[in-house]
Amino acid sequence: MAVLNQGISGNRLLHDNFGPDSLARYDRDALTQAGVSHIIVLEGINDIGIPGAFALPAEEVSANEIIGGLQQLIERAH
């Protein structure tokens, strides 16, 4: 078994920040990699913290928006 880590520090699920958001890069970075059978996702905390830390009120997201983004990742994985 091999492990591929495509994590980006500061990456976000719903908005670009430090590179493209997770929804935009998910296929390239995870789903199309040869032999992928499992995916571990750790996303969402930067979607909550970064808008407040960097005064970006237009990029504030709700819990339901984060849940919806994570559901998209799950559906695409299936």
Biopython code that builds the backbone (N, CA, C, O; Angstrom):
import numpy as np
from Bio.PDB.StructureBuilder import StructureBuilder

atoms = [
    (1, "MET", "N", (0.852, -1.170, 0.000)),
    (1, "MET", "CA", (0.000, 0.000, 0.000)),
    (1, "MET", "C", (0.896, 1.230, 0.000)),
    (1, "MET", "O", (1.900, 1.282, 0.710)),
    (2, "ALA", "N", (0.528, 2.194, -0.785)),
    (2, "ALA", "CA", (1.239, 3.468, -0.849)),
    (2, "ALA", "C", (0.333, 4.574, -0.334)),
    (2, "ALA", "O", (-0.892, 4.456, -0.371)),
    (3, "VAL", "N", (0.947, 5.650, 0.147)),
    (3, "VAL", "CA", (0.209, 6.809, 0.630)),
    (3, "VAL", "C", (0.661, 8.029, -0.166)),
    (3, "VAL", "O", (1.856, 8.277, -0.326)),
    (4, "LEU", "N", (-0.301, 8.774, -0.654)),
    (4, "LEU", "CA", (-0.038, 9.999, -1.403)),
    (4, "LEU", "C", (-0.642, 11.150, -0.617)),
    (4, "LEU", "O", (-1.851, 11.177, -0.387)),
    (5, "ASN", "N", (0.181, 12.094, -0.206)),
    (5, "ASN", "CA", (-0.290, 13.243, 0.566)),
    (5, "ASN", "C", (-0.340, 14.457, -0.354)),
    (5, "ASN", "O", (0.698, 14.964, -0.778)),
    (6, "GLN", "N", (-1.547, 14.922, -0.662)),
    (6, "GLN", "CA", (-1.725, 16.081, -1.532)),
    (6, "GLN", "C", (-2.224, 17.293, -0.742)),
    (6, "GLN", "O", (-2.821, 18.209, -1.308)),
    (7, "GLY", "N", (-1.976, 17.288, 0.561)),
    (7, "GLY", "CA", (-2.411, 18.387, 1.404)),
    (7, "GLY", "C", (-1.641, 19.663, 1.113)),
    (7, "GLY", "O", (-0.455, 19.626, 0.787)),
    (8, "ILE", "N", (-2.329, 20.791, 1.233)),
    (8, "ILE", "CA", (-1.723, 22.108, 1.066)),
    (8, "ILE", "C", (-2.058, 22.918, 2.309)),
    (8, "ILE", "O", (-3.231, 23.136, 2.614)),
    (9, "SER", "N", (-1.041, 23.359, 3.020)),
    (9, "SER", "CA", (-1.269, 24.165, 4.210)),
    (9, "SER", "C", (-2.050, 25.416, 3.852)),
    (9, "SER", "O", (-1.686, 26.139, 2.925)),
    (10, "GLY", "N", (-3.120, 25.672, 4.582)),
    (10, "GLY", "CA", (-3.947, 26.847, 4.336)),
    (10, "GLY", "C", (-4.994, 26.658, 3.261)),
    (10, "GLY", "O", (-5.765, 27.575, 2.978)),
    (11, "ASN", "N", (-5.035, 25.469, 2.650)),
    (11, "ASN", "CA", (-6.016, 25.222, 1.586)),
    (11, "ASN", "C", (-7.422, 25.256, 2.152)),
    (11, "ASN", "O", (-7.639, 24.988, 3.334)),
    (12, "ARG", "N", (-8.361, 25.583, 1.303)),
    (12, "ARG", "CA", (-9.754, 25.677, 1.713)),
    (12, "ARG", "C", (-10.626, 24.822, 0.810)),
    (12, "ARG", "O", (-10.251, 24.499, -0.317)),
    (13, "LEU", "N", (-11.769, 24.467, 1.309)),
    (13, "LEU", "CA", (-12.723, 23.637, 0.587)),
    (13, "LEU", "C", (-13.503, 24.437, -0.447)),
    (13, "LEU", "O", (-13.735, 23.956, -1.557)),
    (14, "LEU", "N", (-13.907, 25.647, -0.095)),
    (14, "LEU", "CA", (-14.856, 26.403, -0.910)),
    (14, "LEU", "C", (-14.290, 27.645, -1.593)),
    (14, "LEU", "O", (-14.925, 28.178, -2.503)),
    (15, "HIS", "N", (-13.131, 28.113, -1.188)),
    (15, "HIS", "CA", (-12.542, 29.323, -1.780)),
    (15, "HIS", "C", (-11.053, 29.094, -2.043)),
    (15, "HIS", "O", (-10.374, 28.405, -1.281)),
    (16, "ASP", "N", (-10.563, 29.679, -3.124)),
    (16, "ASP", "CA", (-9.126, 29.649, -3.390)),
    (16, "ASP", "C", (-8.427, 30.504, -2.345)),
    (16, "ASP", "O", (-8.974, 31.509, -1.892)),
    (17, "ASN", "N", (-7.242, 30.114, -1.969)),
    (17, "ASN", "CA", (-6.435, 30.908, -1.051)),
    (17, "ASN", "C", (-4.983, 30.588, -1.300)),
    (17, "ASN", "O", (-4.289, 31.351, -1.972)),
    (18, "PHE", "N", (-4.514, 29.493, -0.782)),
    (18, "PHE", "CA", (-3.163, 29.015, -1.031)),
    (18, "PHE", "C", (-3.276, 27.909, -2.071)),
    (18, "PHE", "O", (-3.178, 26.727, -1.743)),
    (19, "GLY", "N", (-3.477, 28.290, -3.304)),
    (19, "GLY", "CA", (-3.753, 27.335, -4.369)),
    (19, "GLY", "C", (-5.240, 27.187, -4.568)),
    (19, "GLY", "O", (-6.037, 27.765, -3.828)),
    (20, "PRO", "N", (-5.620, 26.403, -5.578)),
    (20, "PRO", "CA", (-7.050, 26.222, -5.853)),
    (20, "PRO", "C", (-7.750, 25.488, -4.710)),
    (20, "PRO", "O", (-7.140, 24.683, -4.007)),
    (21, "ASP", "N", (-9.044, 25.780, -4.539)),
    (21, "ASP", "CA", (-9.791, 25.124, -3.468)),
    (21, "ASP", "C", (-9.880, 23.617, -3.708)),
    (21, "ASP", "O", (-9.644, 23.142, -4.819)),
    (22, "SER", "N", (-10.217, 22.888, -2.678)),
    (22, "SER", "CA", (-10.248, 21.418, -2.738)),
    (22, "SER", "C", (-11.227, 20.879, -3.767)),
    (22, "SER", "O", (-10.938, 19.891, -4.443)),
    (23, "LEU", "N", (-12.385, 21.522, -3.891)),
    (23, "LEU", "CA", (-13.360, 21.049, -4.873)),
    (23, "LEU", "C", (-12.786, 21.126, -6.287)),
    (23, "LEU", "O", (-13.065, 20.263, -7.119)),
    (24, "ALA", "N", (-11.990, 22.150, -6.556)),
    (24, "ALA", "CA", (-11.415, 22.329, -7.889)),
    (24, "ALA", "C", (-10.292, 21.340, -8.177)),
    (24, "ALA", "O", (-10.102, 20.950, -9.329)),
    (25, "ARG", "N", (-9.548, 20.926, -7.161)),
    (25, "ARG", "CA", (-8.378, 20.074, -7.406)),
    (25, "ARG", "C", (-8.580, 18.603, -7.032)),
    (25, "ARG", "O", (-7.667, 17.794, -7.198)),
    (26, "TYR", "N", (-9.734, 18.259, -6.543)),
    (26, "TYR", "CA", (-10.017, 16.917, -6.030)),
    (26, "TYR", "C", (-9.807, 15.823, -7.082)),
    (26, "TYR", "O", (-9.147, 14.820, -6.811)),
    (27, "ASP", "N", (-10.356, 16.012, -8.257)),
    (27, "ASP", "CA", (-10.193, 14.983, -9.294)),
    (27, "ASP", "C", (-8.722, 14.790, -9.633)),
    (27, "ASP", "O", (-8.224, 13.665, -9.648)),
    (28, "ARG", "N", (-8.035, 15.886, -9.903)),
    (28, "ARG", "CA", (-6.624, 15.823, -10.283)),
    (28, "ARG", "C", (-5.758, 15.218, -9.181)),
    (28, "ARG", "O", (-4.927, 14.348, -9.443)),
    (29, "ASP", "N", (-5.953, 15.680, -7.954)),
    (29, "ASP", "CA", (-5.058, 15.296, -6.861)),
    (29, "ASP", "C", (-5.399, 13.971, -6.201)),
    (29, "ASP", "O", (-4.540, 13.370, -5.555)),
    (30, "ALA", "N", (-6.639, 13.498, -6.348)),
    (30, "ALA", "CA", (-7.041, 12.286, -5.640)),
    (30, "ALA", "C", (-7.682, 11.248, -6.560)),
    (30, "ALA", "O", (-7.169, 10.137, -6.701)),
    (31, "LEU", "N", (-8.780, 11.603, -7.173)),
    (31, "LEU", "CA", (-9.581, 10.600, -7.873)),
    (31, "LEU", "C", (-8.912, 9.998, -9.096)),
    (31, "LEU", "O", (-9.149, 8.831, -9.407)),
    (32, "THR", "N", (-8.091, 10.750, -9.791)),
    (32, "THR", "CA", (-7.473, 10.228, -11.017)),
    (32, "THR", "C", (-6.100, 9.607, -10.783)),
    (32, "THR", "O", (-5.443, 9.201, -11.741)),
    (33, "GLN", "N", (-5.659, 9.526, -9.546)),
    (33, "GLN", "CA", (-4.371, 8.901, -9.250)),
    (33, "GLN", "C", (-4.504, 7.379, -9.375)),
    (33, "GLN", "O", (-5.487, 6.794, -8.921)),
    (34, "ALA", "N", (-3.527, 6.764, -9.981)),
    (34, "ALA", "CA", (-3.563, 5.319, -10.222)),
    (34, "ALA", "C", (-3.654, 4.541, -8.913)),
    (34, "ALA", "O", (-2.914, 4.810, -7.966)),
    (35, "GLY", "N", (-4.566, 3.575, -8.870)),
    (35, "GLY", "CA", (-4.663, 2.654, -7.747)),
    (35, "GLY", "C", (-5.347, 3.188, -6.503)),
    (35, "GLY", "O", (-5.305, 2.535, -5.461)),
    (36, "VAL", "N", (-5.972, 4.348, -6.576)),
    (36, "VAL", "CA", (-6.616, 4.911, -5.381)),
    (36, "VAL", "C", (-7.792, 4.034, -4.961)),
    (36, "VAL", "O", (-8.666, 3.710, -5.765)),
    (37, "SER", "N", (-7.792, 3.657, -3.677)),
    (37, "SER", "CA", (-8.907, 2.871, -3.148)),
    (37, "SER", "C", (-9.514, 3.516, -1.908)),
    (37, "SER", "O", (-10.640, 3.190, -1.532)),
    (38, "HIS", "N", (-8.781, 4.428, -1.265)),
    (38, "HIS", "CA", (-9.262, 5.115, -0.067)),
    (38, "HIS", "C", (-8.813, 6.575, -0.122)),
    (38, "HIS", "O", (-7.748, 6.892, -0.653)),
    (39, "ILE", "N", (-9.638, 7.450, 0.432)),
    (39, "ILE", "CA", (-9.304, 8.871, 0.500)),
    (39, "ILE", "C", (-9.628, 9.368, 1.900)),
    (39, "ILE", "O", (-10.712, 9.109, 2.422)),
    (40, "ILE", "N", (-8.688, 10.082, 2.505)),
    (40, "ILE", "CA", (-8.906, 10.734, 3.795)),
    (40, "ILE", "C", (-8.965, 12.230, 3.526)),
    (40, "ILE", "O", (-8.068, 12.790, 2.896)),
    (41, "VAL", "N", (-10.018, 12.873, 4.004)),
    (41, "VAL", "CA", (-10.214, 14.299, 3.766)),
    (41, "VAL", "C", (-10.178, 15.038, 5.102)),
    (41, "VAL", "O", (-10.879, 14.670, 6.044)),
    (42, "LEU", "N", (-9.361, 16.072, 5.172)),
    (42, "LEU", "CA", (-9.337, 16.971, 6.331)),
    (42, "LEU", "C", (-9.451, 18.380, 5.773)),
    (42, "LEU", "O", (-8.446, 19.015, 5.453)),
    (43, "GLU", "N", (-10.665, 18.859, 5.662)),
    (43, "GLU", "CA", (-10.949, 20.164, 5.062)),
    (43, "GLU", "C", (-12.051, 20.861, 5.833)),
    (43, "GLU", "O", (-12.877, 20.209, 6.471)),
    (44, "GLY", "N", (-12.067, 22.190, 5.775)),
    (44, "GLY", "CA", (-13.149, 22.970, 6.331)),
    (44, "GLY", "C", (-12.727, 23.971, 7.393)),
    (44, "GLY", "O", (-13.325, 25.043, 7.489)),
    (45, "ILE", "N", (-11.718, 23.654, 8.192)),
    (45, "ILE", "CA", (-11.343, 24.567, 9.268)),
    (45, "ILE", "C", (-10.808, 25.887, 8.722)),
    (45, "ILE", "O", (-11.064, 26.940, 9.305)),
    (46, "ASN", "N", (-10.071, 25.850, 7.617)),
    (46, "ASN", "CA", (-9.569, 27.097, 7.034)),
    (46, "ASN", "C", (-10.698, 27.913, 6.416)),
    (46, "ASN", "O", (-10.603, 29.137, 6.336)),
    (47, "ASP", "N", (-11.766, 27.249, 5.979)),
    (47, "ASP", "CA", (-12.932, 27.976, 5.476)),
    (47, "ASP", "C", (-13.581, 28.793, 6.594)),
    (47, "ASP", "O", (-14.176, 29.840, 6.339)),
    (48, "ILE", "N", (-13.464, 28.313, 7.821)),
    (48, "ILE", "CA", (-14.029, 29.009, 8.973)),
    (48, "ILE", "C", (-13.089, 30.118, 9.447)),
    (48, "ILE", "O", (-13.533, 31.240, 9.688)),
    (49, "GLY", "N", (-11.807, 29.818, 9.582)),
    (49, "GLY", "CA", (-10.871, 30.749, 10.206)),
    (49, "GLY", "C", (-10.297, 31.842, 9.324)),
    (49, "GLY", "O", (-10.104, 32.966, 9.789)),
    (50, "ILE", "N", (-10.020, 31.542, 8.073)),
    (50, "ILE", "CA", (-9.319, 32.507, 7.224)),
    (50, "ILE", "C", (-10.132, 33.776, 6.953)),
    (50, "ILE", "O", (-9.556, 34.863, 6.999)),
    (51, "PRO", "N", (-11.436, 33.700, 6.674)),
    (51, "PRO", "CA", (-12.159, 34.956, 6.417)),
    (51, "PRO", "C", (-12.068, 35.951, 7.580)),
    (51, "PRO", "O", (-11.926, 37.153, 7.354)),
    (52, "GLY", "N", (-12.148, 35.467, 8.803)),
    (52, "GLY", "CA", (-12.039, 36.360, 9.958)),
    (52, "GLY", "C", (-10.624, 36.849, 10.185)),
    (52, "GLY", "O", (-10.416, 38.016, 10.519)),
    (53, "ALA", "N", (-9.653, 35.976, 10.009)),
    (53, "ALA", "CA", (-8.255, 36.337, 10.248)),
    (53, "ALA", "C", (-7.736, 37.346, 9.230)),
    (53, "ALA", "O", (-6.887, 38.174, 9.560)),
    (54, "PHE", "N", (-8.232, 37.286, 8.011)),
    (54, "PHE", "CA", (-7.740, 38.162, 6.950)),
    (54, "PHE", "C", (-8.777, 39.198, 6.511)),
    (54, "PHE", "O", (-8.642, 39.803, 5.447)),
    (55, "ALA", "N", (-9.808, 39.401, 7.329)),
    (55, "ALA", "CA", (-10.859, 40.386, 7.047)),
    (55, "ALA", "C", (-11.443, 40.208, 5.653)),
    (55, "ALA", "O", (-11.423, 41.127, 4.834)),
    (56, "LEU", "N", (-11.964, 39.007, 5.396)),
    (56, "LEU", "CA", (-12.585, 38.686, 4.115)),
    (56, "LEU", "C", (-14.058, 38.308, 4.339)),
    (56, "LEU", "O", (-14.429, 37.151, 4.142)),
    (57, "PRO", "N", (-14.884, 39.251, 4.740)),
    (57, "PRO", "CA", (-16.277, 38.916, 5.059)),
    (57, "PRO", "C", (-17.047, 38.322, 3.882)),
    (57, "PRO", "O", (-17.991, 37.560, 4.093)),
    (58, "ALA", "N", (-16.672, 38.648, 2.666)),
    (58, "ALA", "CA", (-17.370, 38.101, 1.492)),
    (58, "ALA", "C", (-17.112, 36.603, 1.331)),
    (58, "ALA", "O", (-17.841, 35.926, 0.606)),
    (59, "GLU", "N", (-16.083, 36.083, 1.998)),
    (59, "GLU", "CA", (-15.753, 34.663, 1.887)),
    (59, "GLU", "C", (-16.177, 33.857, 3.107)),
    (59, "GLU", "O", (-15.805, 32.690, 3.230)),
    (60, "GLU", "N", (-16.947, 34.453, 4.009)),
    (60, "GLU", "CA", (-17.451, 33.703, 5.158)),
    (60, "GLU", "C", (-18.417, 32.635, 4.667)),
    (60, "GLU", "O", (-19.200, 32.869, 3.746)),
    (61, "VAL", "N", (-18.356, 31.469, 5.285)),
    (61, "VAL", "CA", (-19.211, 30.354, 4.887)),
    (61, "VAL", "C", (-19.956, 29.815, 6.105)),
    (61, "VAL", "O", (-19.513, 29.971, 7.243)),
    (62, "SER", "N", (-21.077, 29.189, 5.847)),
    (62, "SER", "CA", (-21.868, 28.588, 6.920)),
    (62, "SER", "C", (-21.493, 27.113, 7.076)),
    (62, "SER", "O", (-20.832, 26.527, 6.218)),
    (63, "ALA", "N", (-21.927, 26.541, 8.179)),
    (63, "ALA", "CA", (-21.705, 25.107, 8.397)),
    (63, "ALA", "C", (-22.370, 24.304, 7.286)),
    (63, "ALA", "O", (-21.809, 23.316, 6.812)),
    (64, "ASN", "N", (-23.558, 24.721, 6.870)),
    (64, "ASN", "CA", (-24.257, 24.001, 5.803)),
    (64, "ASN", "C", (-23.500, 24.057, 4.480)),
    (64, "ASN", "O", (-23.525, 23.091, 3.717)),
    (65, "GLU", "N", (-22.830, 25.168, 4.197)),
    (65, "GLU", "CA", (-22.034, 25.257, 2.972)),
    (65, "GLU", "C", (-20.836, 24.316, 3.027)),
    (65, "GLU", "O", (-20.507, 23.670, 2.033)),
    (66, "ILE", "N", (-20.184, 24.236, 4.183)),
    (66, "ILE", "CA", (-19.053, 23.312, 4.344)),
    (66, "ILE", "C", (-19.538, 21.872, 4.223)),
    (66, "ILE", "O", (-18.913, 21.064, 3.536)),
    (67, "ILE", "N", (-20.631, 21.548, 4.877)),
    (67, "ILE", "CA", (-21.200, 20.200, 4.773)),
    (67, "ILE", "C", (-21.530, 19.882, 3.328)),
    (67, "ILE", "O", (-21.253, 18.775, 2.865)),
    (68, "GLY", "N", (-22.114, 20.821, 2.606)),
    (68, "GLY", "CA", (-22.424, 20.611, 1.193)),
    (68, "GLY", "C", (-21.185, 20.352, 0.353)),
    (68, "GLY", "O", (-21.199, 19.500, -0.536)),
    (69, "GLY", "N", (-20.109, 21.086, 0.632)),
    (69, "GLY", "CA", (-18.854, 20.859, -0.079)),
    (69, "GLY", "C", (-18.283, 19.485, 0.208)),
    (69, "GLY", "O", (-17.821, 18.799, -0.703)),
    (70, "LEU", "N", (-18.312, 19.081, 1.463)),
    (70, "LEU", "CA", (-17.822, 17.748, 1.826)),
    (70, "LEU", "C", (-18.687, 16.658, 1.195)),
    (70, "LEU", "O", (-18.167, 15.626, 0.770)),
    (71, "GLN", "N", (-20.003, 16.878, 1.131)),
    (71, "GLN", "CA", (-20.884, 15.914, 0.484)),
    (71, "GLN", "C", (-20.548, 15.770, -1.005)),
    (71, "GLN", "O", (-20.642, 14.677, -1.563)),
    (72, "GLN", "N", (-20.158, 16.877, -1.642)),
    (72, "GLN", "CA", (-19.748, 16.800, -3.047)),
    (72, "GLN", "C", (-18.525, 15.907, -3.204)),
    (72, "GLN", "O", (-18.458, 15.101, -4.133)),
    (73, "LEU", "N", (-17.545, 16.048, -2.290)),
    (73, "LEU", "CA", (-16.351, 15.198, -2.347)),
    (73, "LEU", "C", (-16.726, 13.731, -2.180)),
    (73, "LEU", "O", (-16.207, 12.872, -2.893)),
    (74, "ILE", "N", (-17.614, 13.443, -1.255)),
    (74, "ILE", "CA", (-18.045, 12.069, -1.001)),
    (74, "ILE", "C", (-18.730, 11.496, -2.233)),
    (74, "ILE", "O", (-18.418, 10.385, -2.660)),
    (75, "GLU", "N", (-19.662, 12.251, -2.805)),
    (75, "GLU", "CA", (-20.390, 11.766, -3.985)),
    (75, "GLU", "C", (-19.449, 11.519, -5.156)),
    (75, "GLU", "O", (-19.599, 10.529, -5.873)),
    (76, "ARG", "N", (-18.490, 12.400, -5.352)),
    (76, "ARG", "CA", (-17.542, 12.215, -6.454)),
    (76, "ARG", "C", (-16.638, 11.013, -6.223)),
    (76, "ARG", "O", (-16.227, 10.353, -7.178)),
    (77, "ALA", "N", (-16.325, 10.724, -4.966)),
    (77, "ALA", "CA", (-15.489, 9.563, -4.662)),
    (77, "ALA", "C", (-16.217, 8.264, -4.949)),
    (77, "ALA", "O", (-15.603, 7.283, -5.367)),
    (78, "HIS", "N", (-17.522, 8.253, -4.728)),
    (78, "HIS", "CA", (-18.295, 7.045, -4.985)),
    (78, "HIS", "C", (-18.463, 6.846, -6.463)),
    (78, "HIS", "O", (-19.090, 5.876, -6.888)),
]
sb = StructureBuilder()
sb.init_structure("model")
sb.init_model(0)
sb.init_chain("A")
sb.init_seg("    ")
for serial, (resi, resn, name, xyz) in enumerate(atoms, 1):
    if name == "N":
        sb.init_residue(resn, " ", resi, " ")
    sb.init_atom(name, np.array(xyz, "f"), 0.0, 1.0, " ", f" {name:<3s}", serial, name[0])
structure = sb.get_structure()
